[in-house]
Amino acid sequence: MAQQATPVRTASLSRAVGQEPTTATGAVLLLPGGEEISARKPSPVWATAFVRALGRRLARDGRGEGLAAHVVHYRYRGWNGSEAHLAGDASWAADEVVRRYGDVPVCLLGVGMGGRAALHAGGHEAVNSVVSIAPWLPETDVAAPEEPVRQLVGRRVLIVHGTNDERTDPELSFRLATRAKKANREVCRFEVHSDGHGLHQHRDEVLALASDFVMGALYGHTVSRPVEDALAAPPPIGLRMPLAAGFGKSLRRG
């Protein structure tokens, strides 16, 4: 009996988070976390509550502008070494946005392993901004080349990391941000002091920061003073910007 061929998996986009705009003028693609190595297919509920909360906040704040928000459903749970499946799916999703909505600016927003995917796929021609929250980044040595950053030139980039994160090393995201800042001035990084990987203690502040940044990057809104200062400040100041408790309750804009 002939062996059946393994079906080819394809990535997909969720239904629009919130109400899909009649005419989309921009899009944010939400990239959930994943695993370092896994050929398993993600379940329909793979996206974390954090990713869904980010999507709801962005869909609400961008409704008047025509922002479309979608969660990316990966082919596989794992990054899987040089295959970099999650980054490939992020690039596919940007292509899909162009197919559906035309020439609109795209923000890639990822959490954990999805944060790494957002950074890798940031060079897609439709992408104008990247948000990477608590990104999983590998240790590098002579045998393992450094994470790429040149693809981020011309994009506005925000990295957010809890200082007490025990799952993804915040020092690694600082090192990457330092290298990226040398090639691209439009890079900033915020530290959430005393918070861990899930950023549970300052969830509202992180949601407000992400929305403030995305609306500025996609639609040219004036960003808050802390984001403006972080983008303008030289390393390491603009890459170790503390996220203040209560951020978003009364944004002071420049």
C-alpha positions in Angstrom: 0.0 0.0 0.0 1.4 3.4 -1.0 2.3 5.7 1.8 0.2 8.8 1.9 2.1 12.1 1.5 2.2 14.4 4.5 -0.2 17.2 3.9 1.3 20.6 3.4 0.5 23.0 6.2 -0.3 26.6 5.6 -0.4 29.5 7.9 -3.6 31.6 8.3 -4.9 34.7 9.7 -7.6 34.9 12.3 -10.8 36.8 11.7 -10.3 40.4 12.4 -10.0 41.2 16.1 -12.9 43.4 16.9 -14.9 44.8 14.0 -13.1 44.6 10.6 -13.0 48.1 9.0 -14.9 48.7 5.9 -11.8 50.1 4.3 -8.5 49.1 6.0 -5.8 51.8 6.0 -3.3 49.9 8.1 -2.8 46.5 9.8 -1.3 45.0 12.8 -0.3 41.3 12.8 -0.2 39.7 16.2 2.4 36.9 16.5 1.9 34.6 19.5 4.7 32.8 21.3 6.0 29.4 20.3 8.5 26.7 21.1 12.2 26.4 20.2 11.7 23.0 18.5 8.3 21.5 17.7 6.7 20.1 14.5 3.3 20.0 16.2 0.5 22.1 14.8 -0.7 24.9 17.1 -4.2 24.5 18.5 -6.9 27.1 17.7 -6.4 28.6 21.1 -2.6 28.8 20.8 -2.7 32.6 21.0 -2.2 33.7 24.6 -4.6 35.9 26.5 -1.9 38.6 26.3 -1.9 38.6 22.5 -5.7 38.7 22.4 -5.7 41.6 24.9 -3.2 43.5 22.7 -5.4 42.9 19.7 -8.5 44.1 21.4 -6.8 47.3 22.6 -5.3 48.1 19.2 -8.6 47.3 17.4 -10.4 49.7 19.7 -7.9 52.5 19.5 -7.5 52.2 15.8 -11.1 51.8 14.9 -11.6 55.4 13.8 -8.5 55.1 11.5 -9.4 51.9 9.8 -6.9 49.6 11.5 -7.3 45.9 10.9 -5.9 43.5 13.6 -5.3 39.8 13.0 -3.7 37.0 14.9 -1.3 34.9 12.8 -1.9 31.1 13.1 1.4 29.4 12.5 2.0 26.2 10.6 4.1 24.8 13.4 4.6 25.5 17.1 8.4 25.6 16.8 11.0 28.0 15.4 12.9 24.9 14.4 16.4 26.1 13.9 17.4 27.4 10.5 13.9 26.7 9.2 12.7 29.7 11.2 9.1 28.7 10.6 7.5 31.4 12.7 9.4 34.2 10.9 8.4 32.7 7.6 4.8 32.7 8.7 5.1 36.3 9.7 6.3 37.2 6.3 3.5 35.2 4.7 1.0 37.1 6.8 2.4 40.5 5.6 2.0 39.2 2.0 -1.6 38.2 2.9 -2.4 41.7 4.2 -1.2 43.2 1.0 -3.3 40.8 -1.0 -6.4 41.6 1.1 -6.1 45.3 1.8 -3.6 46.6 -0.8 -0.7 48.9 -0.1 -1.2 49.7 3.6 1.4 50.0 6.3 1.9 46.9 8.5 3.1 46.6 12.1 4.4 43.2 13.3 3.7 42.7 17.0 5.0 39.6 18.6 5.3 38.1 22.1 8.1 35.7 23.2 9.1 33.6 20.2 6.6 35.7 18.2 8.7 38.7 19.2 11.7 37.1 17.5 9.6 36.4 14.5 8.5 40.0 14.3 12.1 41.2 14.4 13.2 38.7 11.7 10.4 39.5 9.3 10.6 43.2 9.9 12.3 43.7 6.5 9.2 42.9 4.6 8.5 45.8 2.2 5.0 46.3 3.6 6.2 46.5 7.3 6.9 50.0 8.7 7.1 49.1 12.4 7.9 46.3 14.8 6.9 45.7 18.4 8.7 42.9 20.1 7.6 42.0 23.7 9.7 39.8 25.9 11.4 38.3 22.8 13.0 34.9 22.9 16.5 35.4 21.6 19.2 32.7 21.5 22.6 32.9 23.1 25.2 33.5 20.5 28.8 32.3 20.2 31.3 31.7 17.5 29.3 28.9 16.0 26.0 30.8 16.1 25.8 34.1 14.2 24.3 37.1 15.9 20.6 37.8 15.3 20.2 40.0 12.2 19.3 43.7 12.6 19.9 45.2 9.1 16.4 44.3 8.0 15.1 46.8 10.6 16.6 49.8 8.9 13.8 52.2 7.9 11.4 50.7 10.4 10.3 52.1 13.8 11.1 49.5 16.4 9.9 49.0 20.0 11.2 46.3 22.4 9.6 45.8 25.8 11.0 43.4 28.4 10.4 42.7 32.1 13.6 42.9 34.2 12.7 39.8 36.2 11.9 37.7 33.1 13.2 34.1 33.8 12.0 32.6 30.5 13.6 35.0 28.0 16.7 36.9 29.0 16.2 40.7 29.0 19.9 41.3 28.6 19.8 39.6 25.2 17.1 41.9 24.0 19.2 44.9 25.3 22.2 43.7 23.3 20.1 43.2 20.2 18.6 46.7 20.6 22.1 48.2 21.0 23.2 46.7 17.7 19.9 47.7 16.0 20.2 51.3 17.2 23.6 51.6 15.5 22.0 50.9 12.2 18.6 52.6 12.8 18.0 55.5 15.1 14.3 54.7 15.2 14.7 52.0 17.8 13.7 52.2 21.5 13.4 49.7 24.3 11.4 49.9 27.6 12.2 47.9 30.7 9.3 46.9 33.0 11.0 46.8 36.4 10.3 43.9 38.7 7.9 42.2 36.2 8.3 38.8 34.7 7.8 37.2 31.3 4.0 37.6 31.2 4.2 41.2 32.4 1.1 40.6 34.5 1.9 43.3 37.1 1.9 46.1 34.5 -0.3 44.7 31.8 -2.4 47.9 31.4 0.8 50.0 31.0 2.2 47.6 28.4 -1.1 47.7 26.4 -1.1 51.5 26.5 2.5 51.7 25.4 2.0 49.3 22.5 -1.0 51.2 21.3 0.7 54.6 21.6 3.6 53.3 19.6 1.6 51.5 16.9 -0.8 54.4 16.3 2.2 56.7 16.0 4.0 54.4 13.6 1.1 53.5 11.3 -0.8 56.8 11.3 1.6 59.5 12.3 -0.1 60.2 15.7 2.0 62.2 18.1 3.5 59.7 20.5 3.7 60.1 24.2 6.7 62.0 25.7 8.3 58.8 27.1 8.3 57.2 23.6 9.5 60.3 22.0 12.4 60.6 24.5 13.3 56.9 24.2 13.6 57.2 20.4 15.7 60.4 20.7 18.0 59.3 23.5 21.4 57.7 22.7 22.2 54.3 24.0 21.9 53.1 26.7 19.4 55.6 27.9 16.8 55.1 25.2 17.2 51.3 25.4 16.7 51.0 29.2 13.8 53.4 29.4 11.7 52.5 32.5 8.0 52.0 31.9 6.4 54.1 34.5 3.5 52.7 36.7 0.3 54.2 35.5 1.5 54.9 31.9 -1.4 55.6 29.7 -3.7 57.0 32.3 -2.8 60.6 31.4 -0.4 60.6 28.5 1.7 63.7 28.2 2.4 64.2 24.6 5.0 66.4 22.9 
